Amino acid sequence: MTGGRLCAAASLCGVLMGCAHVAQPLEGGDRFEGRLSVQVANDSERSFTAGFQLSGSAAHGRLLLTTPLGTQAAKAEWSAQEVRLSASDGDRVYADLDGLSRGILGEVVPLAAMFDWLQGRPWPSAPSQEQPGGFEQLGWLVDLSRRDQGRLMAQRSAPPVVTIRVKLDASGDAQDRPALAPEGALLLDTVQ
């Protein structure tokens, strides 16, 4: 991963250990941990893989991104008032979560919906349509067919195609999720 791509990955989530201090998850709300891969078709500079910890809710939460070596690369925290991103290149403030993802990737990634998607259900704030193995929402096809293995994939088919792959760590405490692979099994599917 080049320095520029790592900075973009650190800045995104975005979407988040070793020598750097890792913030404690927020009390209350959901908590998810694992590996996150975001691929923007034909644009490797905006594609990345990172460790992540997502906690709280769409209204008040935190997303930590970590490097492959486990050091904290970036932290995004949000409330109804603002979204604040802290990374090695400084702090930035965004009006909302869509602004955060647009500012970093140049594409809107539905971070607010992720809390529900990771629970295996559509986000209640937007219409959805059931599909084989998952559902479609906000222009994204959410594939839950491997959720019992802690895996989720979401793909936006509108150009440029954006694919998000998540491999949840068994240590996340999301309710209603089936048992996952043994803790530490953080391998992602190959991004194609």
Buried (B, 14 or more C-beta within 10 A) or exposed (E): BEEEBBBBBBBBBBBBBEEBEBBEBBEEBBBBBBBBBBBBEEEEEBBBBBBBBBBBBBEBBBBBBBBEEEBBBBBBBBEEEEBBBBBBEEEBEBEBBBBBBBBBBEBBBBBBBBBBBBBBBBBEEEEBEEEEEBBBBBEBBBBBEBBEBBBBBBBBEEEEEBBBBBBBBBEBEBEEBEEBBEEEBBEBEEEE
